[in-house]
Amino acid sequence: MKKFTGYFASHFFNAGMFEWTEKVAQRIESETGIDLYVPQRNGEINDKKNNDDIITDIAISKADTAQLKKANILIACLDGLTIDDGVAAEIMAHGVMAEIEEEYNINKDFPRMIIGIITDMRYHGTGDNHLYRNLMIIGKVREHGHLVVGYPGDDSYIDEIIKHIKNFIAKN
């Protein structure tokens, strides 16, 4: 059986998002069996408390890009005041890799998918109450996968993420 890999992109730099990312990642791992790279777990590039003197922009770029290249599935948190810059870059990189691979017949046995997650209650609003998300990023997510919209206090969106991953695995 083919082993699938994933990459979980989020803005994990504060306690709340760090814990949320870990909670969702553990659930995905336990219920899908995919090998999931979660950048916050990579202390060599993200432990600012103990490794700040050796962490560089190039080290972060190389480490995360290497994992992104190996990922069949990109799971990306789109919450925040705006979509995190790194998350937006990871979405575009993963989508464009898939497009280049298809266009030039590269890695034809290596399917890719993107799942974007929005849990901000303002996204459900209308007019002045609606939370805008960059349409290029939302479009790249939807072009290559699924946009999952949740609501604070209701974790059923995680079930939807897991369903999409399982369907992707079964299809490929």
Residue frames relative to the residue before (quaternion, step in Angstrom):
aa qw qx qy qz dx dy dz
M 1.0000 0.0000 0.0000 0.0000 0.00 0.00 0.00
K 0.5060 -0.6678 0.4710 0.2761 3.53 -0.97 0.94
K 0.2862 -0.7477 0.5755 0.1668 3.60 -1.00 0.86
F 0.2097 -0.7904 0.5680 0.0930 3.55 -0.77 1.05
T 0.2191 -0.7702 0.5902 0.1024 3.52 -1.17 0.72
G 0.1366 -0.7928 0.5905 0.0648 3.52 -1.20 0.58
Y 0.2167 -0.7260 0.6402 0.1266 3.50 -1.38 0.31
F 0.1659 -0.7967 0.5766 0.0730 3.59 -0.75 1.04
A 0.1128 -0.8090 0.5768 0.0125 3.57 -0.36 1.29
S 0.2178 0.7605 -0.5902 0.1609 3.57 -0.77 1.03
H 0.4573 -0.6317 0.5356 0.3240 3.54 -1.32 0.21
F 0.0111 -0.8776 0.4719 -0.0834 3.50 0.40 1.40
F 0.4388 0.7717 -0.3973 0.2326 3.58 1.23 0.17
N 0.7015 0.3447 -0.2891 0.5527 3.60 1.24 0.17
A 0.7148 -0.4895 0.2854 0.4099 3.59 -1.23 0.47
G 0.6718 0.5141 -0.3110 0.4333 3.59 0.85 -0.93
M 0.7191 0.4300 -0.2572 0.4815 3.58 0.81 -0.95
F 0.5814 0.5660 -0.3704 0.4521 3.58 1.11 -0.62
E 0.6955 0.4634 -0.2665 0.4802 3.57 0.88 -0.97
W 0.6333 0.5241 -0.3307 0.4635 3.62 0.97 -0.81
T 0.6521 0.5210 -0.3137 0.4527 3.58 0.88 -0.96
E 0.6757 0.4906 -0.2968 0.4633 3.58 0.88 -0.91
K 0.6379 0.5336 -0.3262 0.4494 3.60 0.96 -0.86
V 0.6964 0.4563 -0.2742 0.4813 3.58 0.82 -0.99
A 0.6411 0.5320 -0.3270 0.4462 3.60 0.93 -0.84
Q 0.6673 0.5012 -0.3106 0.4550 3.60 0.87 -0.90
R 0.6507 0.5081 -0.3208 0.4642 3.56 0.98 -0.77
I 0.6368 0.5174 -0.3234 0.4714 3.60 0.96 -0.83
E 0.6666 0.5057 -0.3011 0.4574 3.57 0.87 -0.95
S 0.7165 0.4656 -0.2773 0.4392 3.59 0.77 -0.96
E 0.7628 0.3956 -0.2125 0.4653 3.60 1.03 -0.70
T 0.7463 0.3623 -0.2302 0.5088 3.62 1.21 -0.23
G 0.3625 -0.7556 0.4731 0.2718 3.59 1.13 -0.56
I 0.4547 0.6730 -0.4810 0.3301 3.61 1.17 0.17
D 0.4498 -0.6135 0.5659 0.3179 3.54 -1.30 0.46
L 0.0724 -0.8387 0.5393 -0.0219 3.56 -0.39 1.25
Y 0.2382 -0.7359 0.6198 0.1323 3.55 -0.82 1.07
V 0.0446 -0.7684 0.6381 -0.0197 3.53 -0.82 1.11
P 0.4106 -0.7690 0.4202 0.2520 3.62 -0.17 1.23
Q 0.6222 0.5577 -0.3645 0.4111 3.63 0.97 -0.69
R 0.6305 0.5318 -0.3339 0.4563 3.59 1.20 -0.37
N 0.6175 0.5413 -0.3397 0.4586 3.59 1.24 -0.29
G 0.2210 -0.8339 0.4975 0.0907 3.55 0.08 1.34
E 0.5608 0.6162 -0.3946 0.3874 3.59 1.12 -0.53
I 0.7989 0.2462 -0.1360 0.5316 3.59 1.06 -0.66
N 0.7867 0.3374 -0.1742 0.4868 3.60 1.18 -0.25
D 0.5592 0.5604 -0.4216 0.4422 3.63 1.17 0.16
K 0.1407 -0.8409 0.5203 0.0486 3.56 0.28 1.31
K 0.5992 0.5838 -0.3569 0.4156 3.58 1.16 -0.56
N 0.8153 0.2612 -0.1098 0.5050 3.60 0.89 -0.95
N 0.7880 0.3110 -0.1549 0.5083 3.61 1.14 -0.50
D 0.2727 0.8128 -0.4894 0.1598 3.59 1.20 0.21
D 0.6646 0.5334 -0.3111 0.4208 3.59 0.99 -0.77
I 0.7577 0.3530 -0.2173 0.5040 3.63 1.15 -0.36
I 0.5509 0.6019 -0.4021 0.4155 3.61 1.26 -0.10
T 0.0068 -0.7952 0.6056 -0.0300 3.54 -0.82 1.06
D 0.6576 -0.5008 0.3869 0.4086 3.53 -1.28 0.32
I 0.6603 0.5001 -0.3113 0.4658 3.60 0.97 -0.80
A 0.6316 0.5256 -0.3383 0.4586 3.61 0.97 -0.77
I 0.6471 0.5037 -0.3144 0.4783 3.59 0.97 -0.86
S 0.6628 0.5178 -0.3054 0.4465 3.58 0.85 -0.96
K 0.6949 0.4785 -0.2838 0.4556 3.58 0.83 -0.96
A 0.6819 0.4990 -0.2996 0.4430 3.59 0.86 -0.94
D 0.7148 0.4417 -0.2663 0.4722 3.58 0.81 -0.95
T 0.6398 0.5212 -0.3339 0.4554 3.60 0.97 -0.74
A 0.6172 0.5416 -0.3498 0.4510 3.60 0.98 -0.76
Q 0.6863 0.4678 -0.2799 0.4815 3.59 0.97 -0.83
L 0.6266 0.5418 -0.3314 0.4517 3.57 1.05 -0.74
K 0.6283 0.5412 -0.3264 0.4536 3.58 1.03 -0.78
K 0.7147 0.4566 -0.2449 0.4699 3.59 1.07 -0.78
A 0.6049 0.6145 -0.3382 0.3770 3.59 1.24 -0.29
N 0.3460 -0.7037 0.5852 0.2066 3.54 -0.93 0.96
I 0.8026 0.2058 -0.0523 0.5574 3.54 0.97 -0.93
L 0.1316 -0.7520 0.6421 0.0694 3.53 -0.90 1.01
I 0.1031 -0.7545 0.6473 0.0338 3.54 -0.83 1.07
A 0.0100 -0.8487 0.5242 -0.0695 3.57 -0.52 1.18
C 0.3189 -0.7323 0.5760 0.1742 3.56 -0.84 1.04
L 0.1707 -0.8136 0.5533 0.0519 3.56 -0.70 1.14
D 0.4248 0.7080 -0.4555 0.3330 3.59 1.28 0.28
G 0.5006 0.6300 -0.5045 0.3129 3.53 -1.34 0.24
L 0.7090 -0.4126 0.3284 0.4683 3.56 -1.29 0.12
T 0.7239 -0.0392 0.0137 0.6887 3.52 1.18 -0.80
I 0.6297 -0.4727 0.4081 0.4621 3.57 -1.25 0.09
D 0.5311 -0.6379 0.4550 0.3224 3.57 -0.85 0.98
D 0.5723 -0.6281 0.4116 0.3295 3.59 -0.95 0.91
G 0.6752 0.4938 -0.2955 0.4615 3.58 0.91 -0.91
V 0.6384 0.5192 -0.3218 0.4682 3.57 0.99 -0.83
A 0.6445 0.5143 -0.3213 0.4657 3.60 0.94 -0.86
A 0.6496 0.5107 -0.3127 0.4685 3.58 0.98 -0.82
E 0.6558 0.5098 -0.3110 0.4619 3.59 0.97 -0.85
I 0.6256 0.5245 -0.3364 0.4695 3.60 1.03 -0.74
M 0.6873 0.4705 -0.2951 0.4682 3.58 0.79 -0.95
A 0.6489 0.5189 -0.3306 0.4477 3.61 0.90 -0.84
H 0.6812 0.4890 -0.2972 0.4566 3.59 0.84 -0.95
G 0.6636 0.5065 -0.3007 0.4610 3.57 0.95 -0.86
V 0.6851 0.4696 -0.2886 0.4762 3.57 0.88 -0.90
M 0.5878 0.5433 -0.3781 0.4652 3.63 1.05 -0.61
A 0.6569 0.5094 -0.3123 0.4599 3.59 0.89 -0.91
E 0.6677 0.5084 -0.2972 0.4554 3.58 0.96 -0.86
I 0.6613 0.4888 -0.3034 0.4814 3.59 0.95 -0.86
E 0.6386 0.5266 -0.3283 0.4551 3.58 0.96 -0.85
E 0.6746 0.4760 -0.2960 0.4804 3.58 0.97 -0.81
E 0.6749 0.5197 -0.2973 0.4314 3.58 0.85 -0.98
Y 0.7860 0.2984 -0.1467 0.5213 3.59 0.95 -0.86
N 0.4629 -0.7180 0.4201 0.3061 3.58 1.29 0.38
I 0.3681 0.6971 -0.5034 0.3537 3.54 0.96 1.00
N 0.8513 0.0826 -0.0593 0.5147 3.59 -1.03 0.73
K 0.1511 0.8388 -0.5156 0.0879 3.59 0.96 0.76
D 0.6848 0.4278 -0.2860 0.5161 3.60 1.23 -0.28
F 0.6179 0.5051 -0.3400 0.4975 3.57 1.26 0.44
P 0.1107 -0.8302 0.5439 0.0522 3.60 0.17 1.24
R 0.1630 -0.7745 0.6053 0.0844 3.54 -1.22 0.59
M 0.0016 -0.7756 0.6312 -0.0117 3.54 -1.20 0.64
I 0.2040 -0.7474 0.6194 0.1270 3.56 -1.24 0.60
I 0.0735 -0.7495 0.6561 0.0489 3.54 -1.07 0.84
G 0.1459 -0.7801 0.6053 0.0613 3.56 -0.69 1.13
I 0.1743 -0.7903 0.5834 0.0677 3.57 -1.02 0.85
I 0.0073 0.7539 -0.6569 0.0128 3.55 -0.95 0.97
T 0.0225 -0.8094 0.5868 -0.0018 3.59 -0.74 1.03
D 0.4418 0.7013 -0.4516 0.3302 3.59 1.25 0.12
M 0.4656 -0.7154 0.4486 0.2650 3.59 -0.63 1.14
R 0.6001 0.5869 -0.3600 0.4072 3.60 1.12 -0.55
Y 0.5472 0.6191 -0.3976 0.3990 3.60 1.19 -0.43
H 0.6495 0.5189 -0.3039 0.4654 3.58 1.19 -0.58
G 0.5598 0.6425 -0.3766 0.3633 3.58 1.21 -0.36
T 0.3129 -0.7143 0.5880 0.2146 3.53 -1.36 0.13
G 0.8041 0.2579 -0.1871 0.5019 3.56 -1.24 0.34
D 0.8402 -0.0941 0.1036 0.5238 3.54 -0.90 -1.00
N 0.6541 0.5273 -0.3088 0.4458 3.60 1.19 -0.44
H 0.5815 0.6080 -0.3741 0.3902 3.62 1.22 -0.16
L 0.3476 -0.7221 0.5665 0.1919 3.55 -0.98 0.95
Y 0.2942 -0.7677 0.5474 0.1563 3.58 -0.60 1.14
R 0.0913 -0.7414 0.6626 0.0548 3.55 -1.12 0.78
N 0.5881 -0.5921 0.4191 0.3576 3.58 -1.02 0.81
L 0.4083 -0.7641 0.4499 0.2168 3.57 -0.59 1.18
M 0.5716 0.5602 -0.3980 0.4483 3.62 1.12 -0.43
I 0.6770 0.4749 -0.2914 0.4809 3.59 0.93 -0.87
I 0.6482 0.4978 -0.3197 0.4794 3.60 0.90 -0.88
G 0.6476 0.5270 -0.3129 0.4528 3.58 0.97 -0.82
K 0.6568 0.4960 -0.3169 0.4713 3.60 0.95 -0.82
V 0.6131 0.5302 -0.3461 0.4726 3.60 1.04 -0.73
R 0.7266 0.4458 -0.2533 0.4574 3.58 0.71 -1.08
E 0.6029 0.5641 -0.3484 0.4439 3.59 1.11 -0.67
H 0.7957 0.2811 -0.1168 0.5236 3.58 1.04 -0.82
G 0.8384 0.0431 -0.0244 0.5428 3.59 1.13 0.26
H 0.6788 -0.4843 0.4082 0.3717 3.49 -0.94 -1.03
L 0.2478 -0.7097 0.6379 0.1673 3.50 -1.22 0.67
V 0.1184 -0.7902 0.6007 0.0280 3.56 -0.63 1.17
V 0.1009 -0.8039 0.5859 0.0173 3.55 -0.69 1.13
G 0.0829 -0.8063 0.5856 0.0032 3.55 -0.72 1.13
Y 0.3175 -0.7109 0.5879 0.2196 3.51 -1.31 -0.30
P 0.5724 -0.6087 0.4112 0.3643 3.62 -0.93 0.81
G 0.7977 0.2810 -0.2297 0.4817 3.55 -0.97 0.92
D 0.7128 0.3433 -0.2278 0.5676 3.59 1.28 -0.12
D 0.1783 -0.8380 0.5117 0.0645 3.58 -0.24 1.29
S 0.3590 0.7569 -0.4897 0.2417 3.63 1.19 0.22
Y 0.5376 0.6101 -0.4137 0.4095 3.62 1.17 -0.37
I 0.5977 0.5524 -0.3713 0.4470 3.62 1.11 -0.56
D 0.6017 0.5454 -0.3487 0.4679 3.59 1.08 -0.70
E 0.6511 0.5172 -0.3079 0.4624 3.58 1.00 -0.85
I 0.6189 0.5298 -0.3383 0.4710 3.60 1.00 -0.80
I 0.6749 0.4964 -0.2885 0.4634 3.57 0.86 -1.00
K 0.6228 0.5378 -0.3328 0.4606 3.60 1.02 -0.77
H 0.6611 0.5004 -0.3072 0.4671 3.60 0.92 -0.89
I 0.6508 0.5081 -0.3180 0.4660 3.59 0.98 -0.82
K 0.6694 0.4963 -0.3021 0.4629 3.59 0.87 -0.90
N 0.6424 0.5115 -0.3226 0.4708 3.60 1.01 -0.76
F 0.6306 0.5335 -0.3187 0.4650 3.58 1.03 -0.81
I 0.6563 0.5016 -0.3042 0.4745 3.57 0.94 -0.92
A 0.6732 0.5007 -0.3035 0.4517 3.60 0.85 -0.94
K 0.6738 0.5046 -0.2867 0.4574 3.59 1.02 -0.82
N 0.7816 0.3256 -0.1530 0.5097 3.57 1.06 -0.75
